[in-house]
Amino acid sequence: MTKAHAQDQDQHQHQYLDCIAMKRAIQEQIAAETKGMTPRDRLAYYRKLASESPFASLISRRSRVRQKTNIPR
């Protein structure tokens, strides 16, 4: 193994995604954006987020399946 390859490997080992920190940052952002909203406004906000999500088609499809089969939420 060359020295350059070993250094490159060390750098990759130290790179990671801190999921907890990312989750907390997103929660803080949402809390700031929804501060002072009524429950109805928050529901509209969350529905808008869901509709704009990269997973919107999956969310929508799952919702339709629930409606057809009367599965409670």
N, C-alpha and C positions, 0 to 999 in steps of 0.2 A: 504494500500500500504506500502510495506516495505521500509526502508531507501535505501537499495541497489537498489531496483526497481526504486525508485524515482531518484536516481543518474544516473542510466542507461538511464532513459527516458530523463533526462536533457542533457546528452551527445549526444543522438541521435537528439535532437532538435537543437543542435548547429552545427551539421555536415550538410554541404550542398555542392552542386556543384556550384562553381562560373563560370557559363557559359560564362559570358563576359570576365573574365580573361583568361579562356581557349581559347576562340576564338581569343583574342588578341595575346596570346602566339603562337598559331598556325600560325596566319598571320605573326608575326615577323619571325618565323622560315622559312616560305615559302619565305618571302621577302629576307631573307639572302641567301637562297639557289638559288634564281633566279636572284640575283643581277648581273648585267652585261650580262645577257642572251639576245639573240636576241628574237624578237617576235616568230620566228619559234621554237627556243629552248624552250621558255616558254610553247608554245602550246604542244610540245612533252612531257615536264615535267608534265603538267597537265593531259595529256592523260595517261601517265604512272601511275600517282597517281590514276586516276579514274579506271584504269584496275586492280590495286592492292587493291582497296577498298573492304571492306566487302560487299559493295553494288554493286559491279561490275556487277553481273548478272542482277540486276534490271536496272542499267544504260544501259547495253547492250540491254536488252529487250525493254526498252522504246525507244531507238534509232532506233531499227528495226521497231517498230510500227510507228514512225515518218516517216521513209523512205517509208513504205508501203502506208501511208495515205497522204503523202506530206504535213505534218504539218510543218510550218516554225519554226525554232529555236528561 
